[in-house]
Amino acid sequence: MSAGTDSARMCFAENIQHFADARVEPEKFNLYNGLWNLSGAISEMEAKIERLSRKVEELSRALEVA
């Protein structure tokens, strides 16, 4: 997880805890909860992109040697 998405998830979790009561303000709760989930999905995509980048580098080096 990058520092940016890590920080975003912490902020959204804090906002859910302090400002979003699902019973009183379901719209606000859904907004923060959705943003928290979105930041998690972005984090997963970042990790996959990083793994793919490493694989591409490995393949590129292997092709240079061949």
CHARMM-style PDB file with segment names, atoms N, HN, CA, C and O in Angstrom:
ATOM      1  N   MET     1       0.852  -1.173   0.000  1.00  0.00      PROA
ATOM      2  CA  MET     1       0.000   0.000   0.000  1.00  0.00      PROA
ATOM      3  C   MET     1       0.899   1.238   0.000  1.00  0.00      PROA
ATOM      4  O   MET     1       1.871   1.312   0.752  1.00  0.00      PROA
ATOM      5  N   SER     2       0.571   2.175  -0.828  1.00  0.00      PROA
ATOM      6  HN  SER     2      -0.218   2.115  -1.439  1.00  0.00      PROA
ATOM      7  CA  SER     2       1.381   3.393  -0.864  1.00  0.00      PROA
ATOM      8  C   SER     2       1.016   4.294   0.318  1.00  0.00      PROA
ATOM      9  O   SER     2      -0.026   4.129   0.953  1.00  0.00      PROA
ATOM     10  N   ALA     3       1.892   5.236   0.586  1.00  0.00      PROA
ATOM     11  HN  ALA     3       2.738   5.370   0.070  1.00  0.00      PROA
ATOM     12  CA  ALA     3       1.649   6.156   1.698  1.00  0.00      PROA
ATOM     13  C   ALA     3       0.363   6.950   1.478  1.00  0.00      PROA
ATOM     14  O   ALA     3      -0.361   7.247   2.428  1.00  0.00      PROA
ATOM     15  N   GLY     4       0.085   7.292   0.214  1.00  0.00      PROA
ATOM     16  HN  GLY     4       0.673   7.050  -0.557  1.00  0.00      PROA
ATOM     17  CA  GLY     4      -1.117   8.067  -0.092  1.00  0.00      PROA
ATOM     18  C   GLY     4      -2.397   7.304   0.181  1.00  0.00      PROA
ATOM     19  O   GLY     4      -3.317   7.826   0.810  1.00  0.00      PROA
ATOM     20  N   THR     5      -2.457   6.063  -0.295  1.00  0.00      PROA
ATOM     21  HN  THR     5      -1.710   5.639  -0.807  1.00  0.00      PROA
ATOM     22  CA  THR     5      -3.683   5.289  -0.060  1.00  0.00      PROA
ATOM     23  C   THR     5      -3.785   4.862   1.393  1.00  0.00      PROA
ATOM     24  O   THR     5      -4.885   4.760   1.936  1.00  0.00      PROA
ATOM     25  N   ASP     6      -2.662   4.614   2.020  1.00  0.00      PROA
ATOM     26  HN  ASP     6      -1.768   4.697   1.579  1.00  0.00      PROA
ATOM     27  CA  ASP     6      -2.649   4.277   3.447  1.00  0.00      PROA
ATOM     28  C   ASP     6      -3.238   5.438   4.255  1.00  0.00      PROA
ATOM     29  O   ASP     6      -4.082   5.240   5.129  1.00  0.00      PROA
ATOM     30  N   SER     7      -2.781   6.629   3.949  1.00  0.00      PROA
ATOM     31  HN  SER     7      -2.095   6.790   3.239  1.00  0.00      PROA
ATOM     32  CA  SER     7      -3.257   7.830   4.637  1.00  0.00      PROA
ATOM     33  C   SER     7      -4.740   8.066   4.354  1.00  0.00      PROA
ATOM     34  O   SER     7      -5.501   8.425   5.253  1.00  0.00      PROA
ATOM     35  N   ALA     8      -5.142   7.863   3.107  1.00  0.00      PROA
ATOM     36  HN  ALA     8      -4.524   7.572   2.377  1.00  0.00      PROA
ATOM     37  CA  ALA     8      -6.547   8.067   2.740  1.00  0.00      PROA
ATOM     38  C   ALA     8      -7.441   7.107   3.508  1.00  0.00      PROA
ATOM     39  O   ALA     8      -8.474   7.513   4.040  1.00  0.00      PROA
ATOM     40  N   ARG     9      -7.053   5.837   3.571  1.00  0.00      PROA
ATOM     41  HN  ARG     9      -6.213   5.507   3.140  1.00  0.00      PROA
ATOM     42  CA  ARG     9      -7.867   4.848   4.296  1.00  0.00      PROA
ATOM     43  C   ARG     9      -7.992   5.215   5.770  1.00  0.00      PROA
ATOM     44  O   ARG     9      -9.063   5.073   6.360  1.00  0.00      PROA
ATOM     45  N   MET    10      -6.901   5.685   6.363  1.00  0.00      PROA
ATOM     46  HN  MET    10      -6.031   5.801   5.884  1.00  0.00      PROA
ATOM     47  CA  MET    10      -6.946   6.094   7.766  1.00  0.00      PROA
ATOM     48  C   MET    10      -7.903   7.270   7.951  1.00  0.00      PROA
ATOM     49  O   MET    10      -8.693   7.290   8.895  1.00  0.00      PROA
ATOM     50  N   CYS    11      -7.829   8.246   7.050  1.00  0.00      PROA
ATOM     51  HN  CYS    11      -7.188   8.230   6.283  1.00  0.00      PROA
ATOM     52  CA  CYS    11      -8.710   9.419   7.148  1.00  0.00      PROA
ATOM     53  C   CYS    11     -10.173   9.031   6.979  1.00  0.00      PROA
ATOM     54  O   CYS    11     -11.028   9.497   7.731  1.00  0.00      PROA
ATOM     55  N   PHE    12     -10.466   8.182   5.997  1.00  0.00      PROA
ATOM     56  HN  PHE    12      -9.771   7.803   5.386  1.00  0.00      PROA
ATOM     57  CA  PHE    12     -11.852   7.780   5.779  1.00  0.00      PROA
ATOM     58  C   PHE    12     -12.375   6.962   6.953  1.00  0.00      PROA
ATOM     59  O   PHE    12     -13.526   7.123   7.357  1.00  0.00      PROA
ATOM     60  N   ALA    13     -11.541   6.090   7.499  1.00  0.00      PROA
ATOM     61  HN  ALA    13     -10.606   5.959   7.170  1.00  0.00      PROA
ATOM     62  CA  ALA    13     -11.952   5.296   8.670  1.00  0.00      PROA
ATOM     63  C   ALA    13     -12.248   6.224   9.853  1.00  0.00      PROA
ATOM     64  O   ALA    13     -13.216   6.024  10.585  1.00  0.00      PROA
ATOM     65  N   GLU    14     -11.405   7.232  10.024  1.00  0.00      PROA
ATOM     66  HN  GLU    14     -10.618   7.395   9.429  1.00  0.00      PROA
ATOM     67  CA  GLU    14     -11.622   8.199  11.115  1.00  0.00      PROA
ATOM     68  C   GLU    14     -12.911   8.979  10.891  1.00  0.00      PROA
ATOM     69  O   GLU    14     -13.669   9.215  11.833  1.00  0.00      PROA
ATOM     70  N   ASN    15     -13.160   9.380   9.648  1.00  0.00      PROA
ATOM     71  HN  ASN    15     -12.544   9.189   8.883  1.00  0.00      PROA
ATOM     72  CA  ASN    15     -14.389  10.113   9.344  1.00  0.00      PROA
ATOM     73  C   ASN    15     -15.619   9.252   9.607  1.00  0.00      PROA
ATOM     74  O   ASN    15     -16.625   9.741  10.122  1.00  0.00      PROA
ATOM     75  N   ILE    16     -15.539   7.974   9.254  1.00  0.00      PROA
ATOM     76  HN  ILE    16     -14.722   7.577   8.835  1.00  0.00      PROA
ATOM     77  CA  ILE    16     -16.661   7.075   9.521  1.00  0.00      PROA
ATOM     78  C   ILE    16     -16.921   7.026  11.023  1.00  0.00      PROA
ATOM     79  O   ILE    16     -18.061   7.117  11.478  1.00  0.00      PROA
ATOM     80  N   GLN    17     -15.846   6.883  11.773  1.00  0.00      PROA
ATOM     81  HN  GLN    17     -14.919   6.809  11.403  1.00  0.00      PROA
ATOM     82  CA  GLN    17     -15.957   6.747  13.224  1.00  0.00      PROA
ATOM     83  C   GLN    17     -16.529   8.006  13.886  1.00  0.00      PROA
ATOM     84  O   GLN    17     -17.365   7.914  14.784  1.00  0.00      PROA
ATOM     85  N   HSD    18     -16.075   9.176  13.440  1.00  0.00      PROA
ATOM     86  HN  HSD    18     -15.395   9.251  12.710  1.00  0.00      PROA
ATOM     87  CA  HSD    18     -16.439  10.418  14.122  1.00  0.00      PROA
ATOM     88  C   HSD    18     -17.659  11.142  13.551  1.00  0.00      PROA
ATOM     89  O   HSD    18     -18.392  11.804  14.286  1.00  0.00      PROA
ATOM     90  N   PHE    19     -17.872  11.018  12.260  1.00  0.00      PROA
ATOM     91  HN  PHE    19     -17.277  10.480  11.662  1.00  0.00      PROA
ATOM     92  CA  PHE    19     -18.867  11.884  11.631  1.00  0.00      PROA
ATOM     93  C   PHE    19     -20.012  11.164  10.926  1.00  0.00      PROA
ATOM     94  O   PHE    19     -20.940  11.816  10.448  1.00  0.00      PROA
ATOM     95  N   ALA    20     -19.968   9.850  10.853  1.00  0.00      PROA
ATOM     96  HN  ALA    20     -19.214   9.320  11.241  1.00  0.00      PROA
ATOM     97  CA  ALA    20     -20.963   9.148  10.042  1.00  0.00      PROA
ATOM     98  C   ALA    20     -21.657   8.058  10.837  1.00  0.00      PROA
ATOM     99  O   ALA    20     -21.128   6.960  11.010  1.00  0.00      PROA
ATOM    100  N   ASP    21     -22.826   8.371  11.309  1.00  0.00      PROA
ATOM    101  HN  ASP    21     -23.256   9.262  11.168  1.00  0.00      PROA
ATOM    102  CA  ASP    21     -23.657   7.383  11.987  1.00  0.00      PROA
ATOM    103  C   ASP    21     -24.638   6.829  10.957  1.00  0.00      PROA
ATOM    104  O   ASP    21     -25.470   7.566  10.428  1.00  0.00      PROA
ATOM    105  N   ALA    22     -24.539   5.535  10.673  1.00  0.00      PROA
ATOM    106  HN  ALA    22     -23.863   4.936  11.103  1.00  0.00      PROA
ATOM    107  CA  ALA    22     -25.356   4.913   9.624  1.00  0.00      PROA
ATOM    108  C   ALA    22     -26.849   5.085   9.885  1.00  0.00      PROA
ATOM    109  O   ALA    22     -27.640   5.145   8.944  1.00  0.00      PROA
ATOM    110  N   ARG    23     -27.236   5.165  11.154  1.00  0.00      PROA
ATOM    111  HN  ARG    23     -26.593   5.116  11.918  1.00  0.00      PROA
ATOM    112  CA  ARG    23     -28.663   5.305  11.477  1.00  0.00      PROA
ATOM    113  C   ARG    23     -29.145   6.738  11.322  1.00  0.00      PROA
ATOM    114  O   ARG    23     -30.278   6.975  10.904  1.00  0.00      PROA
ATOM    115  N   VAL    24     -28.283   7.698  11.661  1.00  0.00      PROA
ATOM    116  HN  VAL    24     -27.363   7.505  12.001  1.00  0.00      PROA
ATOM    117  CA  VAL    24     -28.688   9.109  11.644  1.00  0.00      PROA
ATOM    118  C   VAL    24     -28.429   9.752  10.282  1.00  0.00      PROA
ATOM    119  O   VAL    24     -29.281  10.464   9.751  1.00  0.00      PROA
ATOM    120  N   GLU    25     -27.251   9.495   9.727  1.00  0.00      PROA
ATOM    121  HN  GLU    25     -26.559   8.917  10.159  1.00  0.00      PROA
ATOM    122  CA  GLU    25     -26.866  10.076   8.433  1.00  0.00      PROA
ATOM    123  C   GLU    25     -26.340   8.980   7.501  1.00  0.00      PROA
ATOM    124  O   GLU    25     -25.134   8.876   7.273  1.00  0.00      PROA
ATOM    125  N   PRO    26     -27.242   8.177   6.973  1.00  0.00      PROA
ATOM    126  CA  PRO    26     -26.783   7.065   6.130  1.00  0.00      PROA
ATOM    127  C   PRO    26     -26.053   7.524   4.870  1.00  0.00      PROA
ATOM    128  O   PRO    26     -25.168   6.822   4.381  1.00  0.00      PROA
ATOM    129  N   GLU    27     -26.411   8.693   4.341  1.00  0.00      PROA
ATOM    130  HN  GLU    27     -27.129   9.264   4.738  1.00  0.00      PROA
ATOM    131  CA  GLU    27     -25.730   9.184   3.138  1.00  0.00      PROA
ATOM    132  C   GLU    27     -24.254   9.458   3.424  1.00  0.00      PROA
ATOM    133  O   GLU    27     -23.378   9.076   2.648  1.00  0.00      PROA
ATOM    134  N   LYS    28     -23.997  10.119   4.540  1.00  0.00      PROA
ATOM    135  HN  LYS    28     -24.709  10.429   5.170  1.00  0.00      PROA
ATOM    136  CA  LYS    28     -22.617  10.437   4.911  1.00  0.00      PROA
ATOM    137  C   LYS    28     -21.846   9.145   5.209  1.00  0.00      PROA
ATOM    138  O   LYS    28     -20.696   8.992   4.796  1.00  0.00      PROA
ATOM    139  N   PHE    29     -22.479   8.234   5.918  1.00  0.00      PROA
ATOM    140  HN  PHE    29     -23.413   8.358   6.253  1.00  0.00      PROA
ATOM    141  CA  PHE    29     -21.842   6.953   6.214  1.00  0.00      PROA
ATOM    142  C   PHE    29     -21.493   6.225   4.915  1.00  0.00      PROA
ATOM    143  O   PHE    29     -20.378   5.726   4.760  1.00  0.00      PROA
ATOM    144  N   ASN    30     -22.446   6.166   3.986  1.00  0.00      PROA
ATOM    145  HN  ASN    30     -23.351   6.571   4.112  1.00  0.00      PROA
ATOM    146  CA  ASN    30     -22.197   5.482   2.716  1.00  0.00      PROA
ATOM    147  C   ASN    30     -21.094   6.151   1.917  1.00  0.00      PROA
ATOM    148  O   ASN    30     -20.294   5.475   1.269  1.00  0.00      PROA
ATOM    149  N   LEU    31     -21.049   7.478   1.960  1.00  0.00      PROA
ATOM    150  HN  LEU    31     -21.699   8.027   2.486  1.00  0.00      PROA
ATOM    151  CA  LEU    31     -20.001   8.206   1.247  1.00  0.00      PROA
ATOM    152  C   LEU    31     -18.621   7.838   1.790  1.00  0.00      PROA
ATOM    153  O   LEU    31     -17.742   7.439   1.027  1.00  0.00      PROA
ATOM    154  N   TYR    32     -18.428   7.967   3.093  1.00  0.00      PROA
ATOM    155  HN  TYR    32     -19.142   8.291   3.714  1.00  0.00      PROA
ATOM    156  CA  TYR    32     -17.122   7.659   3.679  1.00  0.00      PROA
ATOM    157  C   TYR    32     -16.772   6.177   3.542  1.00  0.00      PROA
ATOM    158  O   TYR    32     -15.620   5.826   3.288  1.00  0.00      PROA
ATOM    159  N   ASN    33     -17.759   5.323   3.712  1.00  0.00      PROA
ATOM    160  HN  ASN    33     -18.695   5.608   3.919  1.00  0.00      PROA
ATOM    161  CA  ASN    33     -17.523   3.894   3.573  1.00  0.00      PROA
ATOM    162  C   ASN    33     -17.135   3.552   2.133  1.00  0.00      PROA
ATOM    163  O   ASN    33     -16.239   2.739   1.903  1.00  0.00      PROA
ATOM    164  N   GLY    34     -17.807   4.169   1.174  1.00  0.00      PROA
ATOM    165  HN  GLY    34     -18.535   4.829   1.360  1.00  0.00      PROA
ATOM    166  CA  GLY    34     -17.473   3.960  -0.237  1.00  0.00      PROA
ATOM    167  C   GLY    34     -16.076   4.450  -0.555  1.00  0.00      PROA
ATOM    168  O   GLY    34     -15.334   3.783  -1.276  1.00  0.00      PROA
ATOM    169  N   LEU    35     -15.708   5.603  -0.028  1.00  0.00      PROA
ATOM    170  HN  LEU    35     -16.311   6.144   0.558  1.00  0.00      PROA
ATOM    171  CA  LEU    35     -14.362   6.129  -0.265  1.00  0.00      PROA
ATOM    172  C   LEU    35     -13.305   5.236   0.378  1.00  0.00      PROA
ATOM    173  O   LEU    35     -12.232   5.030  -0.190  1.00  0.00      PROA
ATOM    174  N   TRP    36     -13.610   4.707   1.566  1.00  0.00      PROA
ATOM    175  HN  TRP    36     -14.481   4.875   2.027  1.00  0.00      PROA
ATOM    176  CA  TRP    36     -12.681   3.791   2.235  1.00  0.00      PROA
ATOM    177  C   TRP    36     -12.470   2.552   1.366  1.00  0.00      PROA
ATOM    178  O   TRP    36     -11.333   2.124   1.162  1.00  0.00      PROA
ATOM    179  N   ASN    37     -13.561   1.973   0.853  1.00  0.00      PROA
ATOM    180  HN  ASN    37     -14.484   2.320   1.019  1.00  0.00      PROA
ATOM    181  CA  ASN    37     -13.460   0.800  -0.011  1.00  0.00      PROA
ATOM    182  C   ASN    37     -12.750   1.120  -1.318  1.00  0.00      PROA
ATOM    183  O   ASN    37     -11.964   0.310  -1.808  1.00  0.00      PROA
ATOM    184  N   LEU    38     -13.017   2.282  -1.884  1.00  0.00      PROA
ATOM    185  HN  LEU    38     -13.656   2.940  -1.485  1.00  0.00      PROA
ATOM    186  CA  LEU    38     -12.352   2.688  -3.117  1.00  0.00      PROA
ATOM    187  C   LEU    38     -10.847   2.818  -2.916  1.00  0.00      PROA
ATOM    188  O   LEU    38     -10.067   2.394  -3.768  1.00  0.00      PROA
ATOM    189  N   SER    39     -10.441   3.398  -1.799  1.00  0.00      PROA
ATOM    190  HN  SER    39     -11.075   3.742  -1.107  1.00  0.00      PROA
ATOM    191  CA  SER    39      -9.002   3.534  -1.543  1.00  0.00      PROA
ATOM    192  C   SER    39      -8.353   2.157  -1.376  1.00  0.00      PROA
ATOM    193  O   SER    39      -7.191   1.974  -1.737  1.00  0.00      PROA
ATOM    194  N   GLY    40      -9.087   1.201  -0.838  1.00  0.00      PROA
ATOM    195  HN  GLY    40     -10.031   1.350  -0.545  1.00  0.00      PROA
ATOM    196  CA  GLY    40      -8.568  -0.164  -0.735  1.00  0.00      PROA
ATOM    197  C   GLY    40      -8.379  -0.793  -2.103  1.00  0.00      PROA
ATOM    198  O   GLY    40      -7.376  -1.463  -2.353  1.00  0.00      PROA
ATOM    199  N   ALA    41      -9.348  -0.577  -2.995  1.00  0.00      PROA
ATOM    200  HN  ALA    41     -10.163  -0.033  -2.793  1.00  0.00      PROA
ATOM    201  CA  ALA    41      -9.241  -1.114  -4.354  1.00  0.00      PROA
ATOM    202  C   ALA    41      -8.066  -0.475  -5.092  1.00  0.00      PROA
ATOM    203  O   ALA    41      -7.350  -1.153  -5.830  1.00  0.00      PROA
ATOM    204  N   ILE    42      -7.871   0.819  -4.895  1.00  0.00      PROA
ATOM    205  HN  ILE    42      -8.452   1.370  -4.296  1.00  0.00      PROA
ATOM    206  CA  ILE    42      -6.741   1.508  -5.529  1.00  0.00      PROA
ATOM    207  C   ILE    42      -5.431   0.941  -5.003  1.00  0.00      PROA
ATOM    208  O   ILE    42      -4.483   0.752  -5.766  1.00  0.00      PROA
ATOM    209  N   SER    43      -5.375   0.672  -3.727  1.00  0.00      PROA
ATOM    210  HN  SER    43      -6.145   0.825  -3.108  1.00  0.00      PROA
ATOM    211  CA  SER    43      -4.176   0.091  -3.133  1.00  0.00      PROA
ATOM    212  C   SER    43      -3.862  -1.271  -3.743  1.00  0.00      PROA
ATOM    213  O   SER    43      -2.706  -1.568  -4.041  1.00  0.00      PROA
ATOM    214  N   GLU    44      -4.885  -2.092  -3.928  1.00  0.00      PROA
ATOM    215  HN  GLU    44      -5.825  -1.850  -3.685  1.00  0.00      PROA
ATOM    216  CA  GLU    44      -4.687  -3.399  -4.559  1.00  0.00      PROA
ATOM    217  C   GLU    44      -4.184  -3.249  -5.987  1.00  0.00      PROA
ATOM    218  O   GLU    44      -3.310  -3.999  -6.421  1.00  0.00      PROA
ATOM    219  N   MET    45      -4.731  -2.286  -6.718  1.00  0.00      PROA
ATOM    220  HN  MET    45      -5.441  -1.677  -6.365  1.00  0.00      PROA
ATOM    221  CA  MET    45      -4.278  -2.054  -8.094  1.00  0.00      PROA
ATOM    222  C   MET    45      -2.822  -1.596  -8.119  1.00  0.00      PROA
ATOM    223  O   MET    45      -2.052  -2.013  -8.984  1.00  0.00      PROA
ATOM    224  N   GLU    46      -2.443  -0.737  -7.169  1.00  0.00      PROA
ATOM    225  HN  GLU    46      -3.068  -0.399  -6.466  1.00  0.00      PROA
ATOM    226  CA  GLU    46      -1.050  -0.293  -7.088  1.00  0.00      PROA
ATOM    227  C   GLU    46      -0.114  -1.478  -6.872  1.00  0.00      PROA
ATOM    228  O   GLU    46       0.947  -1.558  -7.491  1.00  0.00      PROA
ATOM    229  N   ALA    47      -0.507  -2.392  -5.997  1.00  0.00      PROA
ATOM    230  HN  ALA    47      -1.369  -2.326  -5.494  1.00  0.00      PROA
ATOM    231  CA  ALA    47       0.325  -3.565  -5.716  1.00  0.00      PROA
ATOM    232  C   ALA    47       0.438  -4.442  -6.961  1.00  0.00      PROA
ATOM    233  O   ALA    47       1.521  -4.946  -7.261  1.00  0.00      PROA
ATOM    234  N   LYS    48      -0.650  -4.630  -7.678  1.00  0.00      PROA
ATOM    235  HN  LYS    48      -1.529  -4.220  -7.434  1.00  0.00      PROA
ATOM    236  CA  LYS    48      -0.619  -5.439  -8.900  1.00  0.00      PROA
ATOM    237  C   LYS    48       0.245  -4.793  -9.966  1.00  0.00      PROA
ATOM    238  O   LYS    48       1.003  -5.478 -10.654  1.00  0.00      PROA
ATOM    239  N   ILE    49       0.137  -3.487 -10.106  1.00  0.00      PROA
ATOM    240  HN  ILE    49      -0.478  -2.931  -9.547  1.00  0.00      PROA
ATOM    241  CA  ILE    49       0.956  -2.767 -11.085  1.00  0.00      PROA
ATOM    242  C   ILE    49       2.431  -2.912 -10.727  1.00  0.00      PROA
ATOM    243  O   ILE    49       3.262  -3.119 -11.612  1.00  0.00      PROA
ATOM    244  N   GLU    50       2.764  -2.808  -9.458  1.00  0.00      PROA
ATOM    245  HN  GLU    50       2.089  -2.640  -8.739  1.00  0.00      PROA
ATOM    246  CA  GLU    50       4.150  -2.963  -9.009  1.00  0.00      PROA
ATOM    247  C   GLU    50       4.665  -4.355  -9.348  1.00  0.00      PROA
ATOM    248  O   GLU    50       5.784  -4.500  -9.839  1.00  0.00      PROA
ATOM    249  N   ARG    51       3.850  -5.388  -9.089  1.00  0.00      PROA
ATOM    250  HN  ARG    51       2.940  -5.270  -8.690  1.00  0.00      PROA
ATOM    251  CA  ARG    51       4.263  -6.761  -9.413  1.00  0.00      PROA
ATOM    252  C   ARG    51       4.457  -6.927 -10.916  1.00  0.00      PROA
ATOM    253  O   ARG    51       5.427  -7.545 -11.354  1.00  0.00      PROA
ATOM    254  N   LEU    52       3.540  -6.378 -11.703  1.00  0.00      PROA
ATOM    255  HN  LEU    52       2.752  -5.876 -11.347  1.00  0.00      PROA
ATOM    256  CA  LEU    52       3.664  -6.459 -13.158  1.00  0.00      PROA
ATOM    257  C   LEU    52       4.910  -5.729 -13.647  1.00  0.00      PROA
ATOM    258  O   LEU    52       5.598  -6.209 -14.548  1.00  0.00      PROA
ATOM    259  N   SER    53       5.198  -4.596 -13.069  1.00  0.00      PROA
ATOM    260  HN  SER    53       4.639  -4.206 -12.337  1.00  0.00      PROA
ATOM    261  CA  SER    53       6.392  -3.833 -13.453  1.00  0.00      PROA
ATOM    262  C   SER    53       7.663  -4.639 -13.195  1.00  0.00      PROA
ATOM    263  O   SER    53       8.580  -4.656 -14.015  1.00  0.00      PROA
ATOM    264  N   ARG    54       7.702  -5.310 -12.035  1.00  0.00      PROA
ATOM    265  HN  ARG    54       6.956  -5.297 -11.368  1.00  0.00      PROA
ATOM    266  CA  ARG    54       8.864  -6.152 -11.740  1.00  0.00      PROA
ATOM    267  C   ARG    54       8.996  -7.289 -12.737  1.00  0.00      PROA
ATOM    268  O   ARG    54      10.099  -7.601 -13.186  1.00  0.00      PROA
ATOM    269  N   LYS    55       7.861  -7.918 -13.090  1.00  0.00      PROA
ATOM    270  HN  LYS    55       6.965  -7.664 -12.726  1.00  0.00      PROA
ATOM    271  CA  LYS    55       7.879  -9.011 -14.067  1.00  0.00      PROA
ATOM    272  C   LYS    55       8.372  -8.517 -15.426  1.00  0.00      PROA
ATOM    273  O   LYS    55       9.161  -9.195 -16.085  1.00  0.00      PROA
ATOM    274  N   VAL    56       7.911  -7.343 -15.845  1.00  0.00      PROA
ATOM    275  HN  VAL    56       7.270  -6.793 -15.310  1.00  0.00      PROA
ATOM    276  CA  VAL    56       8.337  -6.774 -17.120  1.00  0.00      PROA
ATOM    277  C   VAL    56       9.848  -6.519 -17.098  1.00  0.00      PROA
ATOM    278  O   VAL    56      10.538  -6.806 -18.076  1.00  0.00      PROA
ATOM    279  N   GLU    57      10.360  -5.986 -15.995  1.00  0.00      PROA
ATOM    280  HN  GLU    57       9.799  -5.753 -15.200  1.00  0.00      PROA
ATOM    281  CA  GLU    57      11.798  -5.755 -15.868  1.00  0.00      PROA
ATOM    282  C   GLU    57      12.569  -7.063 -15.957  1.00  0.00      PROA
ATOM    283  O   GLU    57      13.587  -7.141 -16.644  1.00  0.00      PROA
ATOM    284  N   GLU    58      12.079  -8.107 -15.254  1.00  0.00      PROA
ATOM    285  HN  GLU    58      11.252  -8.043 -14.696  1.00  0.00      PROA
ATOM    286  CA  GLU    58      12.739  -9.406 -15.306  1.00  0.00      PROA
ATOM    287  C   GLU    58      12.755  -9.961 -16.721  1.00  0.00      PROA
ATOM    288  O   GLU    58      13.779 -10.461 -17.186  1.00  0.00      PROA
ATOM    289  N   LEU    59      11.629  -9.872 -17.399  1.00  0.00      PROA
ATOM    290  HN  LEU    59      10.797  -9.466 -17.021  1.00  0.00      PROA
ATOM    291  CA  LEU    59      11.556 -10.358 -18.781  1.00  0.00      PROA
ATOM    292  C   LEU    59      12.450  -9.552 -19.708  1.00  0.00      PROA
ATOM    293  O   LEU    59      13.094 -10.107 -20.598  1.00  0.00      PROA
ATOM    294  N   SER    60      12.488  -8.254 -19.500  1.00  0.00      PROA
ATOM    295  HN  SER    60      11.965  -7.802 -18.777  1.00  0.00      PROA
ATOM    296  CA  SER    60      13.341  -7.398 -20.309  1.00  0.00      PROA
ATOM    297  C   SER    60      14.808  -7.756 -20.138  1.00  0.00      PROA
ATOM    298  O   SER    60      15.552  -7.830 -21.116  1.00  0.00      PROA
ATOM    299  N   ARG    61      15.227  -7.978 -18.888  1.00  0.00      PROA
ATOM    300  HN  ARG    61      14.622  -7.917 -18.094  1.00  0.00      PROA
ATOM    301  CA  ARG    61      16.612  -8.381 -18.638  1.00  0.00      PROA
ATOM    302  C   ARG    61      16.909  -9.742 -19.257  1.00  0.00      PROA
ATOM    303  O   ARG    61      17.984  -9.949 -19.819  1.00  0.00      PROA
ATOM    304  N   ALA    62      15.967 -10.664 -19.157  1.00  0.00      PROA
ATOM    305  HN  ALA    62      15.093 -10.496 -18.701  1.00  0.00      PROA
ATOM    306  CA  ALA    62      16.161 -12.000 -19.721  1.00  0.00      PROA
ATOM    307  C   ALA    62      16.295 -11.939 -21.249  1.00  0.00      PROA
ATOM    308  O   ALA    62      17.077 -12.685 -21.838  1.00  0.00      PROA
ATOM    309  N   LEU    63      15.537 -11.058 -21.875  1.00  0.00      PROA
ATOM    310  HN  LEU    63      14.902 -10.452 -21.396  1.00  0.00      PROA
ATOM    311  CA  LEU    63      15.616 -10.911 -23.336  1.00  0.00      PROA
ATOM    312  C   LEU    63      16.927 -10.268 -23.757  1.00  0.00      PROA
ATOM    313  O   LEU    63      17.464 -10.595 -24.815  1.00  0.00      PROA
ATOM    314  N   GLU    64      17.452  -9.355 -22.939  1.00  0.00      PROA
ATOM    315  HN  GLU    64      17.016  -9.090 -22.079  1.00  0.00      PROA
ATOM    316  CA  GLU    64      18.736  -8.721 -23.261  1.00  0.00      PROA
ATOM    317  C   GLU    64      19.861  -9.721 -23.220  1.00  0.00      PROA
ATOM    318  O   GLU    64      20.789  -9.645 -24.025  1.00  0.00      PROA
ATOM    319  N   VAL    65      19.795 -10.659 -22.295  1.00  0.00      PROA
ATOM    320  HN  VAL    65      19.042 -10.720 -21.641  1.00  0.00      PROA
ATOM    321  CA  VAL    65      20.832 -11.667 -22.139  1.00  0.00      PROA
ATOM    322  C   VAL    65      20.776 -12.672 -23.291  1.00  0.00      PROA
ATOM    323  O   VAL    65      21.809 -13.167 -23.744  1.00  0.00      PROA
ATOM    324  N   ALA    66      19.582 -12.961 -23.752  1.00  0.00      PROA
ATOM    325  HN  ALA    66      18.743 -12.559 -23.385  1.00  0.00      PROA
ATOM    326  CA  ALA    66      19.401 -13.990 -24.790  1.00  0.00      PROA
ATOM    327  C   ALA    66      19.894 -13.577 -26.145  1.00  0.00      PROA
ATOM    328  OT1 ALA    66      19.799 -14.349 -27.099  1.00  0.00      PROA
TER     329      ALA     66
END
